[in-house]
């Protein structure tokens, strides 16, 4: 995720990412998921999730809760050799 935030966003391109892995935040004791869970709800959406026979999942409805905040994501150690910055700051909503 840090690779995209460090290279893609500019005045013509933005990113919307659904995080499936918790991330370390620079200068904070809590992780990304813990931090966002403390932010106020900006809105909710109900979506229909189709069935997936490969995974034996039935169709269902899911509720998405949107939370926003500014975070500084710490670079994973393995990316240090590729010249990425130590962290990237992102503002949500």
Biopython code that builds the backbone (N, CA, C, O; Angstrom):
import numpy as np
from Bio.PDB.StructureBuilder import StructureBuilder

atoms = [
    (1, "UNK", "N", (0.826, -1.184, 0.000)),
    (1, "UNK", "CA", (0.000, 0.000, 0.000)),
    (1, "UNK", "C", (0.875, 1.254, 0.000)),
    (1, "UNK", "O", (0.563, 2.225, -0.690)),
    (2, "UNK", "N", (1.950, 1.242, 0.757)),
    (2, "UNK", "CA", (2.795, 2.429, 0.816)),
    (2, "UNK", "C", (3.361, 2.768, -0.555)),
    (2, "UNK", "O", (3.537, 3.944, -0.873)),
    (3, "UNK", "N", (3.648, 1.766, -1.367)),
    (3, "UNK", "CA", (4.216, 2.009, -2.683)),
    (3, "UNK", "C", (3.288, 2.884, -3.519)),
    (3, "UNK", "O", (3.750, 3.807, -4.191)),
    (4, "UNK", "N", (1.985, 2.607, -3.485)),
    (4, "UNK", "CA", (1.032, 3.396, -4.253)),
    (4, "UNK", "C", (0.892, 4.807, -3.695)),
    (4, "UNK", "O", (0.857, 5.774, -4.456)),
    (5, "UNK", "N", (0.813, 4.930, -2.380)),
    (5, "UNK", "CA", (0.679, 6.256, -1.781)),
    (5, "UNK", "C", (1.924, 7.112, -2.032)),
    (5, "UNK", "O", (1.825, 8.336, -2.117)),
    (6, "UNK", "N", (3.079, 6.481, -2.149)),
    (6, "UNK", "CA", (4.318, 7.232, -2.354)),
    (6, "UNK", "C", (4.509, 7.650, -3.810)),
    (6, "UNK", "O", (5.273, 8.574, -4.084)),
    (7, "UNK", "N", (3.824, 6.983, -4.756)),
    (7, "UNK", "CA", (4.101, 7.255, -6.164)),
    (7, "UNK", "C", (2.906, 7.751, -6.972)),
    (7, "UNK", "O", (3.106, 8.508, -7.921)),
    (8, "UNK", "N", (1.679, 7.366, -6.646)),
    (8, "UNK", "CA", (0.535, 7.659, -7.512)),
    (8, "UNK", "C", (-0.151, 8.994, -7.254)),
    (8, "UNK", "O", (-0.349, 9.745, -8.208)),
    (9, "UNK", "N", (-0.526, 9.335, -6.019)),
    (9, "UNK", "CA", (-1.354, 10.544, -5.846)),
    (9, "UNK", "C", (-0.684, 11.804, -6.384)),
    (9, "UNK", "O", (0.496, 12.053, -6.137)),
    (10, "UNK", "N", (-1.452, 12.579, -7.114)),
    (10, "UNK", "CA", (-1.035, 13.895, -7.583)),
    (10, "UNK", "C", (-2.312, 14.680, -7.864)),
    (10, "UNK", "O", (-3.395, 14.230, -7.489)),
    (11, "UNK", "N", (-2.219, 15.827, -8.507)),
    (11, "UNK", "CA", (-3.418, 16.650, -8.697)),
    (11, "UNK", "C", (-4.449, 16.000, -9.611)),
    (11, "UNK", "O", (-5.619, 16.382, -9.574)),
    (12, "UNK", "N", (-4.050, 15.035, -10.427)),
    (12, "UNK", "CA", (-4.980, 14.379, -11.354)),
    (12, "UNK", "C", (-5.384, 12.970, -10.933)),
    (12, "UNK", "O", (-6.340, 12.416, -11.476)),
    (13, "UNK", "N", (-4.679, 12.390, -9.983)),
    (13, "UNK", "CA", (-4.936, 11.009, -9.576)),
    (13, "UNK", "C", (-5.013, 10.907, -8.062)),
    (13, "UNK", "O", (-4.199, 11.488, -7.345)),
    (14, "UNK", "N", (-5.989, 10.171, -7.592)),
    (14, "UNK", "CA", (-6.176, 9.931, -6.166)),
    (14, "UNK", "C", (-6.356, 8.437, -5.950)),
    (14, "UNK", "O", (-6.630, 7.695, -6.894)),
    (15, "UNK", "N", (-6.203, 8.002, -4.722)),
    (15, "UNK", "CA", (-6.361, 6.596, -4.404)),
    (15, "UNK", "C", (-7.461, 6.401, -3.373)),
    (15, "UNK", "O", (-7.603, 7.195, -2.443)),
    (16, "UNK", "N", (-8.228, 5.352, -3.544)),
    (16, "UNK", "CA", (-9.167, 4.891, -2.534)),
    (16, "UNK", "C", (-8.821, 3.438, -2.296)),
    (16, "UNK", "O", (-8.930, 2.609, -3.199)),
    (17, "UNK", "N", (-8.405, 3.130, -1.079)),
    (17, "UNK", "CA", (-7.927, 1.784, -0.778)),
    (17, "UNK", "C", (-8.680, 1.233, 0.422)),
    (17, "UNK", "O", (-8.840, 1.901, 1.443)),
    (18, "UNK", "N", (-9.131, 0.015, 0.274)),
    (18, "UNK", "CA", (-9.711, -0.722, 1.392)),
    (18, "UNK", "C", (-8.582, -1.576, 1.958)),
    (18, "UNK", "O", (-8.087, -2.480, 1.286)),
    (19, "UNK", "N", (-8.182, -1.296, 3.173)),
    (19, "UNK", "CA", (-7.048, -1.999, 3.773)),
    (19, "UNK", "C", (-7.494, -3.348, 4.323)),
    (19, "UNK", "O", (-8.474, -3.435, 5.063)),
    (20, "UNK", "N", (-6.774, -4.384, 3.959)),
    (20, "UNK", "CA", (-7.069, -5.706, 4.514)),
    (20, "UNK", "C", (-6.000, -6.129, 5.512)),
    (20, "UNK", "O", (-6.138, -7.162, 6.168)),
    (21, "UNK", "N", (-4.930, -5.337, 5.635)),
    (21, "UNK", "CA", (-3.894, -5.610, 6.621)),
    (21, "UNK", "C", (-3.698, -4.375, 7.485)),
    (21, "UNK", "O", (-3.670, -3.246, 6.996)),
    (22, "UNK", "N", (-3.563, -4.617, 8.768)),
    (22, "UNK", "CA", (-3.307, -3.523, 9.691)),
    (22, "UNK", "C", (-1.912, -2.962, 9.418)),
    (22, "UNK", "O", (-1.005, -3.715, 9.063)),
    (23, "UNK", "N", (-1.734, -1.666, 9.576)),
    (23, "UNK", "CA", (-0.451, -1.013, 9.284)),
    (23, "UNK", "C", (0.067, -0.281, 10.509)),
    (23, "UNK", "O", (-0.701, 0.157, 11.365)),
    (24, "UNK", "N", (1.396, -0.157, 10.574)),
    (24, "UNK", "CA", (2.014, 0.633, 11.637)),
    (24, "UNK", "C", (1.908, 2.104, 11.275)),
    (24, "UNK", "O", (2.132, 2.489, 10.127)),
    (25, "UNK", "N", (1.564, 2.923, 12.261)),
    (25, "UNK", "CA", (1.490, 4.366, 12.053)),
    (25, "UNK", "C", (2.695, 5.013, 12.717)),
    (25, "UNK", "O", (3.068, 4.657, 13.834)),
    (26, "UNK", "N", (3.287, 5.950, 12.030)),
    (26, "UNK", "CA", (4.480, 6.620, 12.535)),
    (26, "UNK", "C", (4.121, 7.510, 13.715)),
    (26, "UNK", "O", (3.196, 8.317, 13.625)),
    (27, "UNK", "N", (4.836, 7.370, 14.811)),
    (27, "UNK", "CA", (4.653, 8.224, 15.978)),
    (27, "UNK", "C", (3.409, 7.931, 16.800)),
    (27, "UNK", "O", (3.042, 8.740, 17.652)),
    (28, "UNK", "N", (2.752, 6.808, 16.574)),
    (28, "UNK", "CA", (1.551, 6.442, 17.345)),
    (28, "UNK", "C", (1.714, 5.038, 17.900)),
    (28, "UNK", "O", (2.372, 4.183, 17.307)),
    (29, "UNK", "N", (1.096, 4.825, 19.055)),
    (29, "UNK", "CA", (1.153, 3.482, 19.635)),
    (29, "UNK", "C", (0.096, 2.566, 19.021)),
    (29, "UNK", "O", (0.271, 1.348, 18.991)),
    (30, "UNK", "N", (-1.008, 3.152, 18.530)),
    (30, "UNK", "CA", (-2.039, 2.305, 17.936)),
    (30, "UNK", "C", (-1.763, 2.070, 16.452)),
    (30, "UNK", "O", (-1.020, 2.818, 15.816)),
    (31, "UNK", "N", (-2.368, 1.031, 15.924)),
    (31, "UNK", "CA", (-2.220, 0.694, 14.516)),
    (31, "UNK", "C", (-3.313, 1.405, 13.706)),
    (31, "UNK", "O", (-4.176, 2.079, 14.269)),
    (32, "UNK", "N", (-3.262, 1.246, 12.383)),
    (32, "UNK", "CA", (-4.238, 1.876, 11.499)),
    (32, "UNK", "C", (-5.667, 1.488, 11.875)),
    (32, "UNK", "O", (-6.526, 2.361, 11.996)),
    (33, "UNK", "N", (-5.933, 0.208, 12.059)),
    (33, "UNK", "CA", (-7.295, -0.235, 12.366)),
    (33, "UNK", "C", (-7.776, 0.321, 13.701)),
    (33, "UNK", "O", (-8.925, 0.747, 13.818)),
    (34, "UNK", "N", (-6.897, 0.320, 14.715)),
    (34, "UNK", "CA", (-7.285, 0.859, 16.023)),
    (34, "UNK", "C", (-7.584, 2.350, 15.923)),
    (34, "UNK", "O", (-8.569, 2.826, 16.487)),
    (35, "UNK", "N", (-6.742, 3.083, 15.213)),
    (35, "UNK", "CA", (-6.937, 4.520, 15.059)),
    (35, "UNK", "C", (-8.260, 4.822, 14.355)),
    (35, "UNK", "O", (-9.044, 5.645, 14.827)),
    (36, "UNK", "N", (-8.504, 4.158, 13.231)),
    (36, "UNK", "CA", (-9.733, 4.428, 12.473)),
    (36, "UNK", "C", (-10.987, 4.021, 13.237)),
    (36, "UNK", "O", (-12.030, 4.657, 13.084)),
    (37, "UNK", "N", (-10.910, 2.978, 14.053)),
    (37, "UNK", "CA", (-12.096, 2.560, 14.817)),
    (37, "UNK", "C", (-12.513, 3.622, 15.834)),
    (37, "UNK", "O", (-13.653, 3.610, 16.299)),
    (38, "UNK", "N", (-11.613, 4.538, 16.187)),
    (38, "UNK", "CA", (-11.919, 5.612, 17.129)),
    (38, "UNK", "C", (-12.475, 6.862, 16.445)),
    (38, "UNK", "O", (-12.927, 7.788, 17.118)),
    (39, "UNK", "N", (-12.442, 6.891, 15.118)),
    (39, "UNK", "CA", (-12.915, 8.065, 14.380)),
    (39, "UNK", "C", (-14.435, 8.006, 14.215)),
    (39, "UNK", "O", (-15.010, 6.918, 14.184)),
    (40, "UNK", "N", (-15.094, 9.170, 14.107)),
    (40, "UNK", "CA", (-16.554, 9.174, 13.965)),
    (40, "UNK", "C", (-16.984, 8.579, 12.621)),
    (40, "UNK", "O", (-16.262, 8.642, 11.626)),
    (41, "UNK", "N", (-18.166, 8.009, 12.633)),
    (41, "UNK", "CA", (-18.756, 7.445, 11.421)),
    (41, "UNK", "C", (-19.203, 8.583, 10.508)),
    (41, "UNK", "O", (-19.950, 9.463, 10.935)),
    (42, "UNK", "N", (-18.748, 8.568, 9.252)),
    (42, "UNK", "CA", (-19.116, 9.589, 8.271)),
    (42, "UNK", "C", (-20.301, 9.152, 7.409)),
    (42, "UNK", "O", (-20.910, 9.972, 6.722)),
    (43, "UNK", "N", (-20.621, 7.880, 7.449)),
    (43, "UNK", "CA", (-21.733, 7.373, 6.649)),
    (43, "UNK", "C", (-21.721, 5.859, 6.616)),
    (43, "UNK", "O", (-20.708, 5.226, 6.911)),
    (44, "UNK", "N", (-22.860, 5.284, 6.254)),
    (44, "UNK", "CA", (-22.970, 3.841, 6.117)),
    (44, "UNK", "C", (-23.612, 3.515, 4.774)),
    (44, "UNK", "O", (-24.413, 4.285, 4.243)),
    (45, "UNK", "N", (-23.244, 2.372, 4.246)),
    (45, "UNK", "CA", (-23.779, 1.911, 2.968)),
    (45, "UNK", "C", (-24.097, 0.427, 3.079)),
    (45, "UNK", "O", (-23.353, -0.325, 3.708)),
    (46, "UNK", "N", (-25.182, 0.013, 2.481)),
    (46, "UNK", "CA", (-25.531, -1.399, 2.381)),
    (46, "UNK", "C", (-25.232, -1.831, 0.942)),
    (46, "UNK", "O", (-25.691, -1.203, -0.012)),
    (47, "UNK", "N", (-24.468, -2.894, 0.803)),
    (47, "UNK", "CA", (-24.169, -3.410, -0.535)),
    (47, "UNK", "C", (-24.565, -4.880, -0.604)),
    (47, "UNK", "O", (-24.597, -5.573, 0.412)),
    (48, "UNK", "N", (-24.863, -5.341, -1.794)),
    (48, "UNK", "CA", (-25.162, -6.748, -2.026)),
    (48, "UNK", "C", (-23.884, -7.459, -2.451)),
    (48, "UNK", "O", (-23.234, -7.069, -3.421)),
    (49, "UNK", "N", (-23.536, -8.503, -1.714)),
    (49, "UNK", "CA", (-22.356, -9.304, -2.025)),
    (49, "UNK", "C", (-22.846, -10.570, -2.719)),
    (49, "UNK", "O", (-23.616, -11.331, -2.134)),
    (50, "UNK", "N", (-22.416, -10.808, -3.952)),
    (50, "UNK", "CA", (-22.904, -11.983, -4.668)),
    (50, "UNK", "C", (-22.349, -13.285, -4.097)),
    (50, "UNK", "O", (-21.355, -13.293, -3.371)),
    (51, "UNK", "N", (-23.007, -14.365, -4.439)),
    (51, "UNK", "CA", (-22.537, -15.691, -4.034)),
    (51, "UNK", "C", (-21.212, -15.998, -4.718)),
    (51, "UNK", "O", (-20.917, -15.484, -5.797)),
    (52, "UNK", "N", (-20.425, -16.843, -4.070)),
    (52, "UNK", "CA", (-19.164, -17.301, -4.649)),
    (52, "UNK", "C", (-19.102, -18.806, -4.445)),
    (52, "UNK", "O", (-18.761, -19.281, -3.362)),
    (53, "UNK", "N", (-19.432, -19.549, -5.485)),
    (53, "UNK", "CA", (-19.491, -21.008, -5.365)),
    (53, "UNK", "C", (-18.114, -21.615, -5.099)),
    (53, "UNK", "O", (-18.016, -22.675, -4.481)),
    (54, "UNK", "N", (-17.052, -20.954, -5.560)),
    (54, "UNK", "CA", (-15.696, -21.468, -5.318)),
    (54, "UNK", "C", (-15.370, -21.482, -3.833)),
    (54, "UNK", "O", (-14.640, -22.350, -3.357)),
    (55, "UNK", "N", (-15.908, -20.529, -3.116)),
    (55, "UNK", "CA", (-15.641, -20.439, -1.673)),
    (55, "UNK", "C", (-16.834, -20.874, -0.834)),
    (55, "UNK", "O", (-16.828, -20.750, 0.391)),
    (56, "UNK", "N", (-17.855, -21.384, -1.510)),
    (56, "UNK", "CA", (-19.079, -21.867, -0.841)),
    (56, "UNK", "C", (-19.712, -20.763, 0.005)),
    (56, "UNK", "O", (-20.112, -20.994, 1.146)),
    (57, "UNK", "N", (-19.798, -19.552, -0.572)),
    (57, "UNK", "CA", (-20.419, -18.425, 0.125)),
    (57, "UNK", "C", (-21.762, -18.114, -0.504)),
    (57, "UNK", "O", (-21.900, -18.055, -1.726)),
    (58, "UNK", "N", (-22.729, -17.920, 0.341)),
    (58, "UNK", "CA", (-24.074, -17.560, -0.103)),
    (58, "UNK", "C", (-24.128, -16.050, -0.346)),
    (58, "UNK", "O", (-23.318, -15.308, 0.210)),
    (59, "UNK", "N", (-25.074, -15.588, -1.172)),
    (59, "UNK", "CA", (-25.223, -14.134, -1.341)),
    (59, "UNK", "C", (-25.664, -13.511, -0.021)),
    (59, "UNK", "O", (-26.341, -14.150, 0.785)),
    (60, "UNK", "N", (-25.274, -12.262, 0.188)),
    (60, "UNK", "CA", (-25.632, -11.601, 1.455)),
    (60, "UNK", "C", (-25.581, -10.098, 1.275)),
    (60, "UNK", "O", (-25.100, -9.594, 0.261)),
    (61, "UNK", "N", (-26.079, -9.401, 2.262)),
    (61, "UNK", "CA", (-25.939, -7.952, 2.341)),
    (61, "UNK", "C", (-24.842, -7.646, 3.344)),
    (61, "UNK", "O", (-24.702, -8.334, 4.355)),
    (62, "UNK", "N", (-24.065, -6.612, 3.060)),
    (62, "UNK", "CA", (-23.013, -6.187, 3.980)),
    (62, "UNK", "C", (-23.148, -4.694, 4.233)),
    (62, "UNK", "O", (-23.496, -3.930, 3.333)),
    (63, "UNK", "N", (-22.870, -4.287, 5.462)),
    (63, "UNK", "CA", (-22.906, -2.868, 5.806)),
    (63, "UNK", "C", (-21.481, -2.348, 5.837)),
    (63, "UNK", "O", (-20.626, -2.897, 6.533)),
    (64, "UNK", "N", (-21.225, -1.286, 5.082)),
    (64, "UNK", "CA", (-19.929, -0.618, 5.084)),
    (64, "UNK", "C", (-20.039, 0.640, 5.930)),
    (64, "UNK", "O", (-20.967, 1.432, 5.763)),
    (65, "UNK", "N", (-19.098, 0.819, 6.829)),
    (65, "UNK", "CA", (-19.052, 2.012, 7.671)),
    (65, "UNK", "C", (-17.835, 2.826, 7.248)),
    (65, "UNK", "O", (-16.716, 2.312, 7.243)),
    (66, "UNK", "N", (-18.046, 4.084, 6.895)),
    (66, "UNK", "CA", (-16.961, 4.951, 6.416)),
    (66, "UNK", "C", (-16.461, 5.799, 7.577)),
    (66, "UNK", "O", (-17.226, 6.510, 8.228)),
    (67, "UNK", "N", (-15.147, 5.706, 7.820)),
    (67, "UNK", "CA", (-14.480, 6.521, 8.840)),
    (67, "UNK", "C", (-13.279, 7.179, 8.188)),
    (67, "UNK", "O", (-12.641, 6.586, 7.319)),
    (68, "UNK", "N", (-12.967, 8.392, 8.598)),
    (68, "UNK", "CA", (-11.901, 9.154, 7.942)),
    (68, "UNK", "C", (-10.943, 9.739, 8.961)),
    (68, "UNK", "O", (-11.290, 9.945, 10.124)),
    (69, "UNK", "N", (-9.735, 10.001, 8.500)),
    (69, "UNK", "CA", (-8.756, 10.662, 9.348)),
    (69, "UNK", "C", (-7.434, 10.788, 8.630)),
    (69, "UNK", "O", (-7.205, 10.134, 7.612)),
    (70, "UNK", "N", (-6.566, 11.622, 9.157)),
    (70, "UNK", "CA", (-5.224, 11.775, 8.606)),
    (70, "UNK", "C", (-4.296, 10.814, 9.320)),
    (70, "UNK", "O", (-4.282, 10.751, 10.549)),
    (71, "UNK", "N", (-3.523, 10.069, 8.552)),
    (71, "UNK", "CA", (-2.574, 9.117, 9.138)),
    (71, "UNK", "C", (-1.230, 9.252, 8.447)),
    (71, "UNK", "O", (-1.149, 9.669, 7.292)),
    (72, "UNK", "N", (-0.181, 8.895, 9.163)),
    (72, "UNK", "CA", (1.154, 8.809, 8.594)),
    (72, "UNK", "C", (1.569, 7.340, 8.685)),
    (72, "UNK", "O", (1.853, 6.827, 9.767)),
    (73, "UNK", "N", (1.599, 6.680, 7.536)),
    (73, "UNK", "CA", (1.875, 5.249, 7.479)),
    (73, "UNK", "C", (3.385, 5.042, 7.402)),
    (73, "UNK", "O", (4.065, 5.611, 6.548)),
    (74, "UNK", "N", (3.887, 4.216, 8.313)),
    (74, "UNK", "CA", (5.315, 3.938, 8.372)),
    (74, "UNK", "C", (5.697, 2.954, 7.270)),
    (74, "UNK", "O", (4.970, 1.996, 7.006)),
    (75, "UNK", "N", (6.820, 3.190, 6.639)),
    (75, "UNK", "CA", (7.312, 2.302, 5.589)),
    (75, "UNK", "C", (7.675, 0.940, 6.183)),
    (75, "UNK", "O", (8.372, 0.876, 7.196)),
    (76, "UNK", "N", (7.207, -0.153, 5.560)),
    (76, "UNK", "CA", (7.648, -1.479, 6.011)),
    (76, "UNK", "C", (9.160, -1.617, 5.831)),
    (76, "UNK", "O", (9.723, -1.076, 4.879)),
    (77, "UNK", "N", (9.802, -2.324, 6.720)),
    (77, "UNK", "CA", (11.255, -2.478, 6.681)),
    (77, "UNK", "C", (11.743, -3.004, 5.333)),
    (77, "UNK", "O", (12.792, -2.578, 4.848)),
    (78, "UNK", "N", (11.000, -3.919, 4.726)),
    (78, "UNK", "CA", (11.449, -4.540, 3.476)),
    (78, "UNK", "C", (11.502, -3.562, 2.301)),
    (78, "UNK", "O", (12.156, -3.852, 1.298)),
    (79, "UNK", "N", (10.828, -2.410, 2.402)),
    (79, "UNK", "CA", (10.834, -1.445, 1.302)),
    (79, "UNK", "C", (11.964, -0.432, 1.397)),
    (79, "UNK", "O", (12.156, 0.367, 0.480)),
    (80, "UNK", "N", (12.708, -0.452, 2.482)),
    (80, "UNK", "CA", (13.783, 0.522, 2.668)),
    (80, "UNK", "C", (14.853, 0.435, 1.600)),
    (80, "UNK", "O", (15.462, 1.446, 1.251)),
    (81, "UNK", "N", (15.092, -0.748, 1.078)),
    (81, "UNK", "CA", (16.143, -0.925, 0.073)),
    (81, "UNK", "C", (15.731, -0.389, -1.296)),
    (81, "UNK", "O", (16.578, -0.258, -2.180)),
    (82, "UNK", "N", (14.462, -0.077, -1.490)),
    (82, "UNK", "CA", (13.985, 0.403, -2.786)),
    (82, "UNK", "C", (13.883, 1.924, -2.876)),
    (82, "UNK", "O", (13.441, 2.448, -3.899)),
    (83, "UNK", "N", (14.277, 2.632, -1.840)),
    (83, "UNK", "CA", (14.304, 4.083, -1.895)),
    (83, "UNK", "C", (12.980, 4.775, -1.601)),
    (83, "UNK", "O", (12.835, 5.960, -1.902)),
    (84, "UNK", "N", (12.007, 4.072, -1.021)),
    (84, "UNK", "CA", (10.746, 4.722, -0.649)),
    (84, "UNK", "C", (10.964, 5.589, 0.588)),
    (84, "UNK", "O", (11.873, 5.327, 1.377)),
    (85, "UNK", "N", (10.139, 6.616, 0.762)),
    (85, "UNK", "CA", (10.303, 7.486, 1.946)),
    (85, "UNK", "C", (9.995, 6.722, 3.225)),
    (85, "UNK", "O", (9.300, 5.707, 3.186)),
    (86, "UNK", "N", (10.509, 7.199, 4.365)),
    (86, "UNK", "CA", (10.273, 6.504, 5.652)),
    (86, "UNK", "C", (8.797, 6.417, 6.031)),
    (86, "UNK", "O", (8.396, 5.530, 6.784)),
    (87, "UNK", "N", (7.978, 7.354, 5.498)),
    (87, "UNK", "CA", (6.552, 7.335, 5.790)),
    (87, "UNK", "C", (5.825, 8.159, 4.717)),
    (87, "UNK", "O", (6.443, 8.933, 3.987)),
    (88, "UNK", "N", (4.512, 7.976, 4.640)),
    (88, "UNK", "CA", (3.667, 8.801, 3.781)),
    (88, "UNK", "C", (2.469, 9.259, 4.598)),
    (88, "UNK", "O", (1.926, 8.495, 5.397)),
    (89, "UNK", "N", (2.056, 10.507, 4.396)),
    (89, "UNK", "CA", (0.896, 11.051, 5.101)),
    (89, "UNK", "C", (-0.286, 11.029, 4.159)),
    (89, "UNK", "O", (-0.180, 11.450, 3.007)),
    (90, "UNK", "N", (-1.419, 10.534, 4.649)),
    (90, "UNK", "CA", (-2.628, 10.465, 3.855)),
    (90, "UNK", "C", (-3.794, 11.039, 4.642)),
    (90, "UNK", "O", (-3.911, 10.826, 5.848)),
    (91, "UNK", "N", (-4.644, 11.763, 3.951)),
    (91, "UNK", "CA", (-5.844, 12.340, 4.555)),
    (91, "UNK", "C", (-7.034, 11.652, 3.918)),
    (91, "UNK", "O", (-7.153, 11.594, 2.694)),
    (92, "UNK", "N", (-7.914, 11.133, 4.759)),
    (92, "UNK", "CA", (-9.122, 10.490, 4.254)),
    (92, "UNK", "C", (-10.299, 11.437, 4.355)),
    (92, "UNK", "O", (-10.392, 12.210, 5.309)),
    (93, "UNK", "N", (-11.201, 11.388, 3.386)),
    (93, "UNK", "CA", (-12.431, 12.173, 3.295)),
    (93, "UNK", "C", (-12.153, 13.611, 3.187)),
    (93, "UNK", "O", (-13.082, 14.415, 3.102)),
]
sb = StructureBuilder()
sb.init_structure("model")
sb.init_model(0)
sb.init_chain("A")
sb.init_seg("    ")
for serial, (resi, resn, name, xyz) in enumerate(atoms, 1):
    if name == "N":
        sb.init_residue(resn, " ", resi, " ")
    sb.init_atom(name, np.array(xyz, "f"), 0.0, 1.0, " ", f" {name:<3s}", serial, name[0])
structure = sb.get_structure()
